[in-house]
Structure formats: C-alpha cells, structure tokens
Amino acid sequence: MPVGTHEVEVFEGARGRLEAIAYRLLGSAGDAEDAVQDTFLRWQSADRERIETPEAWLTKVLTNLCLNRLTSARARRETYVGQWLPEPVFAGDRMLGPSETVEQRESVSIAMLTLMERLSAKERVVYVLREAFGYSHAEIAEVLDLTEPNCQQIHRRAKQHLAADRRRVEVDATAARKIVEEFLAAALSGRTDALVKLLADDAIHAGDGGGVVFSLPLPITGAVRVARFLRGLFEPNPARWAMIGGRPLLFPGVANGVPALVLVVDDRVAAVVSLEVTADGIAAVHTQANPGKLERATRHWATGDHGEPFADPW
C-alpha cells in the first residue's frame, strides 16, 4: 500500500523514540538504525487503515525485529575478536532518548548497556520498556504477547540481574571537561600514581577494537593494573597511531551521559574513551576503537562545534 505524506509524518514523528528503544535493546547504533528502517518497511506494506494506535503498532513491530536481532547478535558475539562493548553515542544525539529520570539516563550508559548483555532477550525488552520509557506492564505484555503477571516476574528478574551497589556521579558539560582534562594529564604524566589517585580501587578497563585495532582480550581490574595499562596506552606510539589511521587530535566530550576523551583523525572519530565516574573515583574506563562502531559517532561529531582540541601532548 503506497505511503502518503501523513503516514510518513506519523512514522518520522516516532523515529526518534524507535531509535532510542532499539539502541538500548541492541547496544549498537548501526543495528538500531537498521531495525528502525525495517520497521518502516513493515509500516509501508501494512494495512494502515486497520491500525488503531500507530505508536503501539510500531513499538511492537520494532521490538520483535530487535528480539530476532538479539538472537543472531549473540551468536555473532561468540566469535567476536576480543572484548565486545556497546557503540558510543554522543550527547545531543536523539538515539539517547528520554533523560528526565535517573533510570532513563542510567539505561543508556556504557556500563548498563554492557550489563544488559547478561539478560535474556525478553528480560532486556521488559527492562528497557519499563525503566527507560515508562510502559506499563499491561502495555509491555501486549507487545510481547505475555500475561501481565509474567511480565512483572520477568521485570523483577531483570532488575535482580542488574542490581548494583554503586551509581555513577552525574556531571554537566563543564565538569565533564575538567574530569577529562585531569584524566588526560594523569595518563600523559608517565606516572602510575597520578592515575591511581583518579581511579576507584576496583576500577576496570575494557577495550573493543573488533580485531582491527589493538585491544586486550579481557578486561583489566584494579586501580594499579588499570593505571599501568593506561600509562602505556597513552605513550607516543606511531605504530599504534597507524592502526587508527594516524596521529589523533584529542577532544573532551560526553558520550552516553559520561565524560569522554574523543580521538579524531582527519575529521573521523577514531576512538572514544568513556569514563564512568562514581563517588569513589573513575570506576570504569571503556575504550571503543572498532571502526565499525564509530560511524554514527563520526556523523554526529561532524555536525557540532567542539572547539579546539587539547594542546598536542605528544
């Protein structure tokens, strides 16, 4: 059935919300974009005159597409080279979705998206729709073709799997820049103790190079071990720069709600180092350098004014 102007407007009005749901479900901006486009194709071919509530219909179709993608994605990750991390999304990108509540902001953090990999596909859907978008259990049950009590049980189970004792500290853009400046100065100082002072005792570092850029196969845990690794990572190294396309410029940024160091080569985002800050210090450093997971970040970066990079530290 041909899609008229009104039907296109209805879908475009929902696109931002659909992208935000899909990103939280898949942890991949690229996969989320594809899922939303597939949803549009279903909308295009549907008998729209029989659809009473387009928002609910689109959400159900998108969710089922994401459920299928989650199953295949987990199979692919069994053969993924090195650590798998979610795809970073910069502040201001509509894919981040609503951010009025702590739960909404937390649901899109790199730490939470990584934790959600532990959930079953249905647990993840229920948790995201309930915590990040405020859907009732009745509405979620309708989306998943479940009973409401079953939906409530799945939600409780998901929250138990994701229970954490320590929440990150929320910072504004000014504070984020200061944190990134302090982190970069410590990382470039050549002194392990300078970094240790910024890190929580049980801090972790995880990096994703996708088999293209160097990354360790497993996370590093403990402030001293993480500090030693980061000290080496930030030493001048032309061979390592070659893997990301050249000597990078370094900018402060905010990705997934946390301070980030953005490495840019020839106007292309080559890596994003996200810093999860808690009252105990930097609890996690997530480095995303897989080129395939930085395409949306590069497109978004190109549309903004980021000021001058940090003075060339090398």
Beta strands, then each sheet from edge to edge (+ up, - down):
strand 1: 199-208
strand 2: 220-221
strand 3: 249-255
strand 4: 258-265
strand 5: 268-278
strand 6: 281-288
sheet 1: 2+ 1- 6- 5+ 4- 3+
end
